[in-house]
Amino acid sequence: MNAEGDQAADRDILPVLQSKEEQRAYYDKIASVYDLLAERSEQPMREKGLKLLDPRPGEQHLEIGFATGHTLVALARAVGPEGRVYGIDISPKMAELARKEITKAEVADRVELTIGDAAQLPYQDAFFDGIFMAFTLELFPTEEIPKVLHECLRVLKPEGRLAVVSLSREGKPGWMVKAFEWTHRHFPNLLDCRPIYVRRALEDAGFQIAEAHLDHMWVPVEIVLGKKPPAASAQRR
Ligand SMILES: C[S@@+](CC[C@H](N)C(=O)[O-])C[C@H]1O[C@@H](n2cnc3c(N)ncnc32)[C@H](O)[C@@H]1O
């Protein structure tokens, strides 16, 4: 997309209205009821994203924004005892619940959690085979989304995979999207996320798009699998 197109696309993405500290406090506050609020609608979308990521035995995967830990458990089971799973989330309360979930599932030996801001990933370069991020990329300020995706590129091995599931601004916004955005604008404490352009963001950051689907929850959802280019072409960018 050209620079003018980029700006036009950015213009209809709503700004994030909460600071990181407010977001952390918000997720700490809703952690104990998060599954009750979101699991029914988000779980089927997450499953589709996980299928695209296709984690395999012996691999190393990262989940950004793991919340109560359901996907961490699924990833840990998929990579098996030879693999390893890492998670980063800004909310200590979510991390507490996720730890319980991981222990209950008896996979704690292969999962490592970090509490922190995913805009700066505390992992070395070319470390992961895959990264999973569901309903989290749309929480970052618009100008920070490319930064998060560049961090993902940095920590992925060449040809590593990134699966993103996110509320989408693609297509003509229906009344649900308009109602959603109105609520985000007027009650940011109630609704901190907003639809974004997912596939375009991954392409712009330098990912090769392996698969992209536009699905529907109560608003459109993009489920996208990006691949880090092989080492030689990544260096040419
Ligand atoms: C909407 S929830 C999504 C949860 C989970 N991925 C799912 O699909 O069920 C967003 C999660 O991202 C976390 N989060 C928000 N901002 C973050 C940031 N800057 N860095 C890391 N995690 C963040 C929140 O604490 C929360 O657990």
The ligand as an SDF file (V2000), in Angstrom:
LIG
                    3D

 27 29  0  0  0  0  0  0  0  0999 V2000
   -8.7940   -9.3300   25.1750 C   0  0  0  0  0  0  0  0  0  0  0  0
   -7.6500  -10.2550   26.1560 S   0  0  0  0  0  0  0  0  0  0  0  0
   -7.3100  -11.6360   25.0530 C   0  0  0  0  0  0  0  0  0  0  0  0
   -7.0400  -12.8710   25.7830 C   0  0  0  0  0  0  0  0  0  0  0  0
   -6.6800  -14.1560   25.0320 C   0  0  0  0  0  0  0  0  0  0  0  0
   -5.6560  -13.9610   24.0400 N   0  0  0  0  0  0  0  0  0  0  0  0
   -7.8810  -14.7910   24.4350 C   0  0  0  0  0  0  0  0  0  0  0  0
   -8.0050  -14.8340   23.2080 O   0  0  0  0  0  0  0  0  0  0  0  0
   -8.7110  -15.2870   25.2150 O   0  0  0  0  0  0  0  0  0  0  0  0
   -6.1660   -9.2960   25.9920 C   0  0  0  0  0  0  0  0  0  0  0  0
   -5.0360   -9.7560   26.8770 C   0  0  0  0  0  0  0  0  0  0  0  0
   -3.8790   -8.9920   26.5010 O   0  0  0  0  0  0  0  0  0  0  0  0
   -3.2400   -8.4800   27.6640 C   0  0  0  0  0  0  0  0  0  0  0  0
   -2.5470   -7.2320   27.2880 N   0  0  0  0  0  0  0  0  0  0  0  0
   -3.0910   -6.0050   27.1000 C   0  0  0  0  0  0  0  0  0  0  0  0
   -2.1500   -5.1070   26.7600 N   0  0  0  0  0  0  0  0  0  0  0  0
   -0.9730   -5.7860   26.7260 C   0  0  0  0  0  0  0  0  0  0  0  0
    0.3840   -5.4130   26.4600 C   0  0  0  0  0  0  0  0  0  0  0  0
    0.7080   -4.1550   26.1520 N   0  0  0  0  0  0  0  0  0  0  0  0
    1.3320   -6.3600   26.5370 N   0  0  0  0  0  0  0  0  0  0  0  0
    1.0170   -7.6490   26.8850 C   0  0  0  0  0  0  0  0  0  0  0  0
   -0.2480   -8.0560   27.1480 N   0  0  0  0  0  0  0  0  0  0  0  0
   -1.2240   -7.1440   27.0650 C   0  0  0  0  0  0  0  0  0  0  0  0
   -4.3600   -8.3040   28.6850 C   0  0  0  0  0  0  0  0  0  0  0  0
   -3.8820   -8.3180   30.0160 O   0  0  0  0  0  0  0  0  0  0  0  0
   -5.2680   -9.5030   28.3520 C   0  0  0  0  0  0  0  0  0  0  0  0
   -4.9120  -10.6350   29.1050 O   0  0  0  0  0  0  0  0  0  0  0  0
  1  2  1  0
  2  3  1  0
  2 10  1  0
  3  4  1  0
  4  5  1  0
  5  6  1  0
  5  7  1  0
  7  8  2  0
  7  9  1  0
 10 11  1  0
 11 12  1  0
 11 26  1  0
 12 13  1  0
 13 14  1  0
 13 24  1  0
 14 15  1  0
 14 23  1  0
 15 16  2  0
 16 17  1  0
 17 18  1  0
 17 23  2  0
 18 19  1  0
 18 20  2  0
 20 21  1  0
 21 22  2  0
 22 23  1  0
 24 25  1  0
 24 26  1  0
 26 27  1  0
M  CHG  2   2   1   9  -1
M  END
$$$$
